[in-house]
Amino acid sequence: MSPRTERLQVVYASQTGTAEEVAWDLTREGRRKGFLCSDPCTLDDLDLQSWPALRFAVFVLSTTGQGDPPVNMRRAWQDLLSASLPETFLADLRFSVFGLGDSRYREFNYAARKLFARLKRLGAEPFFRIGLGDDQHDFGLEQELDPWTEGMWAALADICTPEPVEDLSLAGIAERERRYKIEIVDGPPAAPVAPAHLAETPCVAVVRENRSLCTEAHAAEEQDVRNVRLRLPSGRRYEAGDVCSVWPKADKKLVQRFVVETLEMSLSTVVRISLRSPEEGSTKSIFPAEPLTLEDIFTSYVDISAVPPRHFFHVLSLYTEDPAHKNKLAEFASKGLEAKDALYEYCKRERRSIAEIMWDFWTARPPLEDLLSCLPPMRPRQYSIASSPSWHTPAMAAERAARFWAGYALGPCGPNRLAGYAQSGIAINALAESIRRDGGMGADEEECCELELCVAVVRFVTRTAREGHGLCSTFLQQLPIDAPLLCDFEHGALSLPPLDIPLIFVCPGTGLSPCRALVQERHLQIKHARTRELGRFQSGLKDLMFLGFRHEHGDFLYGAEWPMFSSWLSVHIAFSRDDPDRKIYVQDKIEERGTDICDLLDAGARILVCGKAHPMPSQVFDSFVEVLQIHRRLSKEGATSRLREMQRSRMYICDTWG
């Protein structure tokens, strides 16, 4: 078998971009070692017919949700699960798998382990063991990735001998690893182009409301949480429980300083960027074919506020003549334990951005094509949608909306909007006009759909007292009314079951976002349900919701809304900082309502847990175990087994992040 006719294909499935970065690192390292490596691709880039042609492949996978595969491998995974595939379908494939996971999750590296097993069942033979990276290690994923990579290359060399590699100059190394070529264009650029070509079905929404849900004091001293209401283009729809992907833009002052002062270039310089050596099936460029200004590029296409990958330091080390800077950058790019520790302390623990690192190492100035080749793309941030599409009046004609909401003292129209009105034609007309006025809605916009995002604005202080902020949450916080926003949608982990299945929501903080959408949707279902479908509510078997905030008069999100649902939803709220003698969390409220919880579980309830990933979900699970022990006299093992079975059957779902 000729080694130069057998390519190594690195294939990745990534939710946040980390697996893609690892895939590119492996590809570059393989090329340095003499292996013929194609550009990385996603699993969904491989159609079913192309799989048997693979000879050598390394798969790099992250895991999302409750062991779910990332979005860009879901089609491929369904293809591979086909019962019609023979056991020899991949008999010619030699492969290995590396998973990116977090051991705080029960489904640790589940997607990687499932793929490894499925490929073997289809006849593929692993040439090296599976690697399971753990973000909880002292040095993060690299703790397992680096030794796994070393062993993987040695094993691959035994079955696919690499060619000798010539010693290259620093310029030669940079040339080989450069992904893009740049042409400076005379004249004005094309109309501003957002990175919509990277989304499946992008759309441009318009901001209709952007308000704080907290008191001024809480927003200033602790954290601001925003309600951002967006109007979608006509024809775009979503479902309760869906996720909105938002493409942020970098801060204008940061971009100006970086381009003008750091790169010593003009914001208005126009360039055309293309792949240096495009190959069939290669990763598509993050840049469009149209010319862009440097302001466009560093605002919307690459993320200079991100914490960089290790390869970034390698590139900087090639373009400085300062001995101290060169040595330190080369150290950060290396794989030794001391180097990892130094990089962790300087970069990862401090969340030091690409721009800040280039300011620290001011003598390192790579050419623009090399810099763009090693910068991470501006990735979309995902937010669970905090509203039901049927809840907002722009989805209905104003008169129909007015008649619907006239039956409520509270609703999307606002508290007590109907106080003093009779449900007369005059009242309906007045309310319809109010809806149009408040929503800024013309007759041609009445069929547009709206959504709401509940956005916690991220601010942080590092161990060395450096202040930082979240890119996307700050971007959303500052958006003015009528501003355009590039976004896309995908199905989330949560959906509504039929009305006869009770729900138990556990959603502290902004974890309430998808739950609020489901509550609104269920409220509308109940409004239109037949009497026989409402039997359990009429008998007092209400759904349960557990919310958690710091202060009742600080960050009680959507506090005025929850009484609206009292006919079918029992809401219990933990304010963790209001009692000076005791911190009260959702776990405490769960234990207080043990009898009600067990009644719902006996009736076939579904549990939905939403919020930050650690440590809340495991603490909530332990609280449910304790409730079952006390109120159903189960052993700890028996209670745990019952809840685990609910998780396996997706009757206990965690939708968490961070």
C-alpha positions as CSV (number, residue, x, y, z in Angstrom):
1,M,0.0,0.0,0.0
2,S,1.6,3.3,-1.1
3,P,1.6,5.8,1.7
4,R,1.4,8.7,-0.7
5,T,-1.9,7.5,-2.2
6,E,-3.6,7.0,1.2
7,R,-4.6,10.2,2.8
8,L,-5.4,10.8,6.4
9,Q,-8.7,12.5,6.9
10,V,-9.3,14.3,10.2
11,V,-13.0,14.5,10.8
12,Y,-14.6,16.6,13.6
13,A,-18.0,17.3,15.1
14,S,-18.0,20.5,17.1
15,Q,-20.6,22.6,19.0
16,T,-18.4,25.5,20.2
17,G,-15.4,25.2,17.9
18,T,-12.9,23.4,20.2
19,A,-13.1,20.1,18.3
20,E,-12.5,22.0,15.0
21,E,-9.4,23.6,16.5
22,V,-8.1,20.2,17.6
23,A,-8.8,18.8,14.2
24,W,-6.7,21.6,12.5
25,D,-3.9,21.1,15.1
26,L,-3.8,17.3,14.2
27,T,-3.8,18.1,10.5
28,R,-0.9,20.5,10.7
29,E,1.1,18.2,13.0
30,G,0.5,15.3,10.6
31,R,1.7,17.3,7.6
32,R,4.9,18.2,9.6
33,K,5.5,14.5,10.2
34,G,5.2,13.6,6.5
35,F,1.7,12.3,6.4
36,L,-0.5,13.3,3.5
37,C,-3.4,15.0,5.2
38,S,-6.6,16.4,3.7
39,D,-8.1,19.5,5.2
40,P,-10.4,18.7,8.2
41,C,-14.1,18.3,7.5
42,T,-17.2,17.7,9.6
43,L,-18.9,14.4,9.8
44,D,-21.9,15.8,8.0
45,D,-19.6,16.8,5.1
46,L,-19.2,13.1,4.5
47,D,-22.2,11.6,2.6
48,L,-22.9,7.9,3.1
49,Q,-21.4,7.0,-0.3
50,S,-18.0,8.5,0.6
51,W,-17.4,6.6,3.8
52,P,-16.2,3.3,2.2
53,A,-13.5,5.3,0.3
54,L,-11.9,6.4,3.6
55,R,-8.7,4.5,4.5
56,F,-7.2,6.3,7.4
57,A,-9.3,8.7,9.6
58,V,-9.1,10.3,13.0
59,F,-12.4,11.5,14.5
60,V,-12.5,14.4,17.0
61,L,-15.9,14.8,18.7
62,S,-17.5,16.8,21.4
63,T,-20.7,15.9,23.3
64,T,-23.7,18.1,23.9
65,G,-26.7,18.0,26.2
66,Q,-27.5,14.5,27.5
67,G,-25.0,12.7,25.4
68,D,-26.3,14.1,22.1
69,P,-24.0,14.5,19.1
70,P,-23.1,18.0,17.9
71,V,-25.3,19.5,15.2
72,N,-22.7,19.0,12.4
73,M,-22.7,15.2,12.8
74,R,-26.4,14.4,13.4
75,R,-27.2,13.6,9.8
76,A,-24.1,11.4,9.4
77,W,-24.9,9.6,12.7
78,Q,-28.4,8.8,11.5
79,D,-26.8,7.5,8.2
80,L,-24.4,5.2,10.1
81,L,-27.2,3.9,12.3
82,S,-29.1,2.5,9.3
83,A,-29.9,-1.1,9.8
84,S,-29.4,-1.8,6.1
85,L,-25.6,-1.2,6.3
86,P,-23.6,-4.5,6.1
87,E,-21.1,-5.4,8.8
88,T,-18.3,-5.0,6.3
89,F,-19.4,-1.5,5.2
90,L,-16.2,0.1,6.5
91,A,-13.9,-3.0,6.3
92,D,-11.1,-0.9,4.7
93,L,-11.1,1.9,7.3
94,R,-8.4,2.2,9.9
95,F,-9.4,4.8,12.5
96,S,-9.1,6.3,15.9
97,V,-11.3,8.6,18.0
98,F,-10.6,11.4,20.4
99,G,-13.5,12.8,22.5
100,L,-13.7,16.2,24.1
101,G,-15.8,16.0,27.3
102,D,-16.3,17.1,30.9
103,S,-16.4,14.5,33.6
104,R,-19.0,16.6,35.6
105,Y,-21.5,15.2,33.1
106,R,-22.9,11.7,33.5
107,E,-22.8,11.2,29.7
108,F,-19.0,11.9,29.7
109,N,-17.7,11.7,26.1
110,Y,-20.8,9.7,25.1
111,A,-20.8,10.8,21.4
112,A,-17.2,9.7,21.0
113,R,-17.7,6.4,22.7
114,K,-20.8,5.7,20.6
115,L,-19.1,6.5,17.3
116,F,-16.1,4.3,18.2
117,A,-18.3,1.4,18.9
118,R,-20.5,1.9,15.8
119,L,-17.5,2.1,13.4
120,K,-16.2,-1.2,14.8
121,R,-19.6,-2.8,14.3
122,L,-19.5,-1.7,10.6
123,G,-16.1,-3.4,10.1
124,A,-13.7,-0.6,10.7
125,E,-10.5,-1.4,12.6
126,P,-9.1,1.0,15.2
127,F,-5.4,1.5,14.7
128,F,-5.1,3.2,18.1
129,R,-7.2,3.4,21.3
130,I,-9.9,6.0,21.9
131,G,-8.9,9.1,23.7
132,L,-11.2,10.7,26.2
133,G,-10.3,14.3,27.0
134,D,-11.6,15.9,30.2
135,D,-12.0,19.6,30.6
136,Q,-11.8,19.1,34.4
137,H,-8.1,18.1,34.3
138,D,-5.6,20.6,35.6
139,F,-4.5,21.3,32.0
140,G,-7.8,20.8,30.5
141,L,-8.2,18.6,27.4
142,E,-4.4,18.8,26.6
143,Q,-3.7,16.6,29.7
144,E,-5.1,13.6,27.7
145,L,-4.8,14.9,24.2
146,D,-1.0,15.3,24.1
147,P,0.0,11.8,25.2
148,W,-2.8,10.3,23.1
149,T,-1.6,12.3,20.0
150,E,2.0,11.0,20.5
151,G,0.8,7.4,20.6
152,M,-1.6,7.9,17.8
153,W,1.1,9.2,15.4
154,A,3.4,6.3,16.3
155,A,0.7,3.7,15.7
156,L,-0.3,5.3,12.3
157,A,3.4,5.3,11.2
158,D,3.3,1.5,11.6
159,I,0.6,1.1,9.0
160,C,1.2,4.1,6.8
161,T,4.9,5.1,6.6
162,P,5.3,8.9,6.3
163,E,7.7,10.4,3.9
164,P,10.9,12.1,5.3
165,V,10.3,15.7,6.0
166,E,12.8,18.4,4.9
167,D,14.0,20.9,7.4
168,L,12.2,24.1,6.6
169,S,13.1,27.6,7.6
170,L,10.8,29.6,9.7
171,A,9.4,31.2,6.6
172,G,8.9,27.7,5.1
173,I,7.0,26.5,8.1
174,A,4.7,29.5,8.0
175,E,4.2,29.1,4.2
176,R,3.2,25.4,4.6
177,E,0.7,26.2,7.4
178,R,-0.9,29.3,5.7
179,R,-4.6,28.7,4.9
180,Y,-5.4,32.0,3.1
181,K,-4.1,34.3,0.5
182,I,-4.9,37.9,0.5
183,E,-5.3,40.4,-2.4
184,I,-5.5,44.1,-1.7
185,V,-8.3,45.6,-3.8
186,D,-8.5,49.1,-5.1
187,G,-11.8,50.9,-4.8
188,P,-14.7,50.6,-2.4
189,P,-15.8,47.2,-1.0
190,A,-19.0,45.5,-1.7
191,A,-22.0,46.2,0.5
192,P,-21.3,45.0,4.1
193,V,-21.5,41.2,4.2
194,A,-22.3,39.4,7.4
195,P,-21.1,35.8,7.8
196,A,-24.5,34.5,6.9
197,H,-23.0,32.0,4.5
198,L,-21.8,29.9,7.5
199,A,-25.4,29.5,8.8
200,E,-27.8,26.9,7.5
201,T,-30.9,29.2,7.3
202,P,-29.8,32.7,8.6
203,C,-32.1,35.6,9.0
204,V,-31.9,39.2,10.1
205,A,-34.1,40.1,13.0
206,V,-34.9,43.6,14.3
207,V,-34.6,44.6,17.9
208,R,-38.0,45.8,19.2
209,E,-37.2,45.9,22.9
210,N,-34.1,45.8,25.1
211,R,-34.7,46.3,28.8
212,S,-33.2,45.3,32.0
213,L,-35.1,42.8,34.2
214,C,-33.2,43.8,37.3
215,T,-33.1,46.8,39.5
216,E,-30.5,49.5,38.8
217,A,-28.6,48.6,41.9
218,H,-28.5,44.9,41.1
219,A,-27.5,45.5,37.5
220,A,-24.7,47.8,38.6
221,E,-23.4,45.9,41.6
222,E,-24.0,42.3,40.8
223,Q,-25.3,41.4,37.3
224,D,-27.6,42.8,34.6
225,V,-30.1,40.5,32.9
226,R,-31.7,41.8,29.7
227,N,-35.0,41.0,28.0
228,V,-34.2,41.4,24.2
229,R,-37.3,41.1,22.0
230,L,-36.7,40.5,18.3
231,R,-39.0,40.7,15.4
232,L,-38.3,38.0,12.7
233,P,-38.8,38.5,9.0
234,S,-42.1,37.5,7.5
235,G,-42.3,33.7,7.2
236,R,-39.7,32.8,9.8
237,R,-41.0,30.6,12.6
238,Y,-39.7,28.7,15.6
239,E,-41.1,26.4,18.3
240,A,-41.2,26.7,22.0
241,G,-38.0,25.1,23.4
242,D,-35.9,26.1,20.3
243,V,-32.5,27.8,20.5
244,C,-31.5,31.0,18.8
245,S,-27.9,31.4,17.5
246,V,-26.7,35.0,17.6
247,W,-23.8,36.3,15.6
248,P,-22.1,39.0,17.7
249,K,-19.8,41.8,16.6
250,A,-16.6,43.0,18.2
251,D,-16.5,46.3,20.1
252,K,-15.7,49.2,17.7
253,K,-13.0,50.7,19.9
254,L,-11.3,47.3,20.3
255,V,-11.3,46.8,16.5
256,Q,-9.9,50.3,15.9
257,R,-7.1,49.9,18.4
258,F,-6.2,46.5,17.1
259,V,-6.2,47.3,13.4
260,V,-4.8,50.9,13.5
261,E,-2.3,50.7,16.4
262,T,-1.4,47.0,16.6
263,L,-1.4,46.0,12.9
264,E,-0.6,49.5,11.8
265,M,-3.1,49.3,9.0
266,S,-6.2,51.2,7.9
267,L,-9.7,50.1,8.9
268,S,-10.8,51.0,5.3
269,T,-8.3,48.8,3.6
270,V,-10.2,46.5,1.2
271,V,-9.0,42.9,0.7
272,R,-10.2,39.8,-1.0
273,I,-9.5,36.6,0.9
274,S,-9.4,33.1,-0.6
275,L,-8.3,29.7,0.4
276,R,-4.6,29.2,-0.5
277,S,-5.0,25.7,-1.9
278,P,-8.7,24.7,-2.0
279,E,-9.3,21.0,-2.4
280,E,-12.4,19.1,-3.0
281,G,-14.2,18.4,0.2
282,S,-12.0,20.8,2.2
283,T,-13.3,23.0,5.0
284,K,-15.0,26.0,3.5
285,S,-13.6,29.5,4.1
286,I,-15.0,31.6,6.8
287,F,-14.7,34.6,4.5
288,P,-17.0,35.3,1.5
289,A,-15.8,35.8,-2.0
290,E,-16.7,39.5,-1.9
291,P,-14.0,42.0,-0.9
292,L,-14.1,43.1,2.8
293,T,-12.6,46.0,4.7
294,L,-10.3,45.2,7.6
295,E,-13.0,46.7,9.8
296,D,-15.5,44.1,8.5
297,I,-13.0,41.3,9.0
298,F,-12.1,42.0,12.6
299,T,-15.6,43.1,13.6
300,S,-17.7,40.2,12.2
301,Y,-15.4,37.3,10.9
302,V,-12.6,36.6,13.4
303,D,-12.7,36.9,17.1
304,I,-9.8,38.9,18.6
305,S,-11.5,38.9,22.0
306,A,-11.3,35.1,22.3
307,V,-8.8,33.1,24.3
308,P,-6.5,31.7,21.6
309,P,-5.5,28.1,20.8
310,R,-2.0,26.9,21.4
311,H,-1.2,27.2,17.7
312,F,-1.6,31.0,17.9
313,F,1.5,31.2,20.0
314,H,3.5,29.1,17.6
315,V,2.6,31.5,14.7
316,L,3.6,34.6,16.8
317,S,6.9,32.9,17.7
318,L,7.8,32.8,14.0
319,Y,7.5,36.5,13.6
320,T,9.5,38.2,16.3
321,E,13.2,38.8,16.5
322,D,13.1,39.7,20.2
323,P,14.8,36.7,22.0
324,A,12.8,37.0,25.2
325,H,9.5,37.2,23.3
326,K,10.4,34.4,20.9
327,N,11.4,32.0,23.7
328,K,8.3,32.7,25.8
329,L,6.0,32.3,22.8
330,A,7.7,29.1,21.8
331,E,7.4,27.8,25.4
332,F,3.6,28.5,25.4
333,A,3.3,26.6,22.1
334,S,5.1,23.5,23.4
335,K,3.7,20.5,25.1
336,G,5.9,20.1,28.2
337,L,4.2,20.1,31.6
338,E,5.9,23.3,32.7
339,A,4.9,25.0,29.5
340,K,1.3,23.9,29.9
341,D,1.3,25.2,33.5
342,A,2.8,28.5,32.3
343,L,0.2,28.8,29.5
344,Y,-2.6,28.0,31.9
345,E,-1.6,30.7,34.4
346,Y,-0.9,33.4,31.8
347,C,-3.7,32.8,29.3
348,K,-6.5,30.4,30.2
349,R,-7.0,31.2,33.9
350,E,-6.8,34.9,33.1
351,R,-9.0,34.6,30.1
352,R,-6.4,36.7,28.2
353,S,-7.6,37.6,24.7
354,I,-5.8,37.5,21.4
355,A,-5.7,41.3,21.2
356,E,-4.2,41.5,24.8
357,I,-1.6,38.9,24.0
358,M,-0.5,40.8,20.9
359,W,-0.2,43.9,23.0
360,D,1.9,42.0,25.5
361,F,4.2,40.6,22.8
362,W,4.3,43.8,20.7
363,T,7.4,42.7,18.7
364,A,5.5,39.7,17.1
365,R,3.8,41.0,14.0
366,P,2.8,38.2,11.5
367,P,1.7,39.0,8.0
368,L,-2.1,39.4,7.7
369,E,-2.5,36.1,5.8
370,D,-0.7,34.2,8.6
371,L,-2.6,36.0,11.3
372,L,-6.0,35.3,9.8
373,S,-5.0,31.7,9.3
374,C,-4.6,31.1,13.0
375,L,-7.4,33.3,14.4
376,P,-10.6,31.6,15.6
377,P,-13.8,32.6,13.6
378,M,-16.5,34.7,15.1
379,R,-18.8,32.0,16.3
380,P,-22.5,32.3,17.0
381,R,-23.6,32.2,20.7
382,Q,-26.6,30.1,21.5
383,Y,-29.5,31.3,23.7
384,S,-32.6,29.3,24.6
385,I,-35.6,31.3,23.4
386,A,-37.6,32.6,26.3
387,S,-40.9,32.9,24.6
388,S,-43.5,30.9,22.7
389,P,-44.1,32.0,19.1
390,S,-47.9,32.1,19.8
391,W,-47.5,34.4,22.8
392,H,-46.6,37.6,21.0
393,T,-49.3,39.6,19.2
394,P,-47.3,40.3,16.0
395,A,-47.9,36.7,15.0
396,M,-51.7,37.5,14.9
397,A,-53.7,40.3,13.5
398,A,-54.0,43.0,16.2
399,E,-57.7,42.7,16.5
400,R,-57.5,38.9,17.0
401,A,-54.7,39.4,19.5
402,A,-56.8,42.0,21.4
403,R,-59.8,39.6,21.6
404,F,-57.6,36.8,22.9
405,W,-55.8,38.8,25.6
406,A,-59.0,40.6,26.6
407,G,-59.7,37.5,28.7
408,Y,-56.7,38.2,31.0
409,A,-55.8,40.8,33.6
410,L,-52.1,40.0,32.8
411,G,-50.5,38.9,29.6
412,P,-48.0,40.0,27.0
413,C,-49.9,43.2,26.7
414,G,-48.7,44.2,30.1
415,P,-50.1,44.2,33.7
416,N,-53.6,45.5,34.2
417,R,-53.9,46.7,30.6
418,L,-57.7,46.1,30.7
419,A,-58.4,47.6,34.1
420,G,-61.6,49.6,33.9
421,Y,-62.5,48.3,30.4
422,A,-65.4,46.1,29.6
423,Q,-65.0,43.5,26.8
424,S,-66.9,45.7,24.4
425,G,-66.1,46.5,20.8
426,I,-64.7,49.9,21.9
427,A,-62.4,48.2,24.4
428,I,-61.2,45.6,21.8
429,N,-60.5,48.4,19.3
430,A,-58.6,50.4,21.8
431,L,-56.5,47.4,22.8
432,A,-55.8,46.5,19.2
433,E,-54.5,50.1,18.6
434,S,-52.4,49.9,21.7
435,I,-50.9,46.6,20.5
436,R,-50.0,48.2,17.2
437,R,-48.6,51.3,18.9
438,D,-46.5,49.5,21.5
439,G,-45.2,46.9,19.1
440,G,-44.4,49.5,16.4
441,M,-46.4,47.2,14.0
442,G,-47.9,48.2,10.7
443,A,-50.5,46.3,8.8
444,D,-47.9,44.6,6.7
445,E,-46.0,43.4,9.8
446,E,-48.9,41.7,11.5
447,E,-47.9,38.2,10.4
448,C,-44.3,38.6,11.6
449,C,-43.2,36.4,14.5
450,E,-41.4,37.7,17.6
451,L,-39.2,36.1,20.2
452,E,-37.6,37.1,23.5
453,L,-34.1,36.3,24.8
454,C,-33.2,36.4,28.5
455,V,-29.5,37.4,28.5
456,A,-27.3,37.5,31.5
457,V,-24.6,40.1,30.9
458,V,-21.2,38.5,31.7
459,R,-18.7,40.5,33.7
460,F,-15.7,39.0,35.5
461,V,-12.6,39.9,37.5
462,T,-9.6,37.6,37.2
463,R,-7.2,36.6,40.0
464,T,-4.9,39.4,39.0
465,A,-7.8,41.9,39.2
466,R,-8.2,42.3,35.4
467,E,-11.8,43.1,34.5
468,G,-13.4,41.4,31.5
469,H,-16.8,41.0,29.9
470,G,-18.6,38.5,27.7
471,L,-18.5,39.4,24.0
472,C,-22.0,38.5,22.9
473,S,-23.9,39.4,26.1
474,T,-22.3,42.9,26.1
475,F,-23.1,43.2,22.4
476,L,-26.7,42.4,23.0
477,Q,-26.9,44.7,26.0
478,Q,-25.9,47.6,23.9
479,L,-28.1,47.0,20.9
480,P,-30.5,49.9,20.2
481,I,-34.1,49.6,19.1
482,D,-34.5,48.8,15.4
483,A,-30.9,47.5,15.2
484,P,-30.5,44.4,12.9
485,L,-29.3,41.2,14.3
486,L,-28.1,38.1,12.4
487,C,-29.5,34.9,13.9
488,D,-30.5,31.4,13.2
489,F,-32.5,28.7,14.9
490,E,-32.3,25.0,15.9
491,H,-34.3,22.6,17.9
492,G,-33.4,22.6,21.6
493,A,-33.4,19.7,24.1
494,L,-36.9,20.5,25.5
495,S,-40.4,20.1,24.1
496,L,-43.9,20.0,25.4
497,P,-45.5,16.6,26.1
498,P,-49.3,16.2,25.9
499,L,-51.4,17.9,28.6
500,D,-52.0,14.7,30.5
501,I,-48.2,14.4,31.3
502,P,-47.4,16.7,34.3
503,L,-44.2,18.8,34.2
504,I,-41.7,19.6,37.0
505,F,-39.6,22.6,36.0
506,V,-36.3,23.3,37.9
507,C,-34.7,26.5,36.4
508,P,-32.7,28.8,38.5
509,G,-31.5,32.1,37.1
510,T,-31.6,32.5,33.3
511,G,-32.2,28.7,33.1
512,L,-35.9,29.7,33.1
513,S,-35.6,30.8,29.4
514,P,-36.7,27.6,27.7
515,C,-39.1,26.8,30.6
516,R,-40.8,30.2,30.2
517,A,-41.4,29.4,26.6
518,L,-42.9,26.0,27.4
519,V,-45.1,27.5,30.2
520,Q,-46.5,30.1,27.8
521,E,-47.2,27.4,25.2
522,R,-48.9,25.1,27.7
523,H,-50.9,28.1,29.0
524,L,-52.2,28.6,25.4
525,Q,-52.9,24.9,25.0
526,I,-54.9,24.9,28.3
527,K,-56.9,27.9,27.1
528,H,-58.0,26.0,24.0
529,A,-58.3,22.5,25.5
530,R,-61.5,20.6,25.9
531,T,-62.9,20.1,29.4
532,R,-62.0,16.4,29.6
533,E,-58.3,17.3,28.9
534,L,-58.2,19.4,32.0
535,G,-59.3,16.9,34.6
536,R,-56.0,16.6,36.5
537,F,-55.8,20.4,36.8
538,Q,-59.3,20.6,38.1
539,S,-58.6,17.9,40.6
540,G,-55.6,20.0,42.0
541,L,-52.8,18.1,40.3
542,K,-50.9,21.2,39.1
543,D,-47.5,21.3,37.3
544,L,-44.6,22.5,39.5
545,M,-42.0,25.1,38.8
546,F,-38.9,25.9,41.0
547,L,-37.2,29.2,40.3
548,G,-34.1,30.6,41.9
549,F,-32.7,34.1,42.2
550,R,-30.5,36.1,44.5
551,H,-32.9,38.8,45.6
552,E,-36.7,39.3,45.4
553,H,-36.2,43.0,44.8
554,G,-33.1,42.7,42.7
555,D,-33.2,40.0,40.0
556,F,-36.7,38.4,40.2
557,L,-36.9,37.7,36.5
558,Y,-40.4,38.2,35.0
559,G,-41.7,38.3,38.5
560,A,-45.1,39.9,37.6
561,E,-45.9,37.1,35.1
562,W,-45.9,33.9,37.2
563,P,-49.3,34.5,39.0
564,M,-51.0,34.5,35.6
565,F,-50.5,30.7,35.4
566,S,-51.6,29.9,39.0
567,S,-54.7,27.9,37.8
568,W,-52.5,25.1,36.5
569,L,-48.9,25.9,37.7
570,S,-47.6,26.0,41.2
571,V,-44.5,28.2,41.3
572,H,-42.0,28.1,44.2
573,I,-39.1,30.6,44.3
574,A,-35.9,30.5,46.2
575,F,-34.1,33.8,46.9
576,S,-30.7,32.7,48.0
577,R,-29.4,36.0,49.4
578,D,-32.5,37.6,51.1
579,D,-32.1,35.6,54.4
580,P,-28.9,36.8,56.1
581,D,-28.8,33.6,58.2
582,R,-29.4,31.0,55.5
583,K,-28.9,30.7,51.8
584,I,-32.0,29.1,50.2
585,Y,-31.7,27.3,46.8
586,V,-34.0,25.4,44.5
587,Q,-32.9,22.2,46.1
588,D,-34.4,23.4,49.4
589,K,-37.7,24.2,47.7
590,I,-37.8,20.8,46.1
591,E,-37.4,19.1,49.4
592,E,-40.2,21.2,50.9
593,R,-42.6,20.1,48.2
594,G,-41.7,16.4,48.4
595,T,-45.3,15.2,48.6
596,D,-46.4,17.1,45.5
597,I,-43.4,16.0,43.6
598,C,-44.0,12.3,44.3
599,D,-47.7,12.7,43.3
600,L,-46.6,14.1,40.0
601,L,-44.0,11.5,39.5
602,D,-46.5,8.7,40.2
603,A,-48.7,10.4,37.5
604,G,-45.9,10.1,35.0
605,A,-44.4,13.6,35.3
606,R,-41.5,14.8,33.2
607,I,-38.6,16.6,34.9
608,L,-36.9,19.5,33.1
609,V,-33.7,20.9,34.7
610,C,-32.3,24.0,33.1
611,G,-29.4,26.3,34.1
612,K,-25.6,26.3,34.7
613,A,-24.0,22.9,34.4
614,H,-22.1,22.7,37.7
615,P,-22.9,22.0,40.5
616,M,-26.7,22.7,40.3
617,P,-27.9,19.6,38.2
618,S,-26.2,17.0,40.4
619,Q,-27.5,18.8,43.6
620,V,-31.0,18.9,42.2
621,F,-30.7,15.2,41.3
622,D,-29.7,14.4,44.9
623,S,-32.7,16.4,46.2
624,F,-35.1,14.3,44.0
625,V,-33.4,11.1,45.4
626,E,-34.0,12.4,48.9
627,V,-37.6,13.2,48.2
628,L,-38.2,9.7,46.9
629,Q,-36.5,8.2,49.9
630,I,-38.6,10.2,52.4
631,H,-42.0,10.2,50.7
632,R,-41.9,6.8,48.8
633,R,-39.7,5.0,51.3
634,L,-37.2,3.9,48.6
635,S,-33.6,3.1,49.3
636,K,-31.0,5.5,48.0
637,E,-30.1,3.0,45.3
638,G,-33.8,2.4,44.4
639,A,-34.5,6.2,44.2
640,T,-31.4,6.7,42.1
641,S,-32.3,3.8,39.8
642,R,-35.8,5.2,39.2
643,L,-34.4,8.7,38.3
644,R,-31.7,7.1,36.0
645,E,-34.4,5.2,34.2
646,M,-36.3,8.5,33.7
647,Q,-33.2,10.0,32.2
648,R,-32.7,7.1,29.8
649,S,-36.3,7.4,28.7
650,R,-36.0,11.2,28.4
651,M,-38.5,11.8,31.2
652,Y,-35.8,13.6,33.1
653,I,-34.0,16.0,30.9
654,C,-31.1,18.4,31.7
655,D,-30.6,21.4,29.4
656,T,-27.5,23.0,30.9
657,W,-24.5,25.0,29.8
658,G,-21.1,26.3,31.1
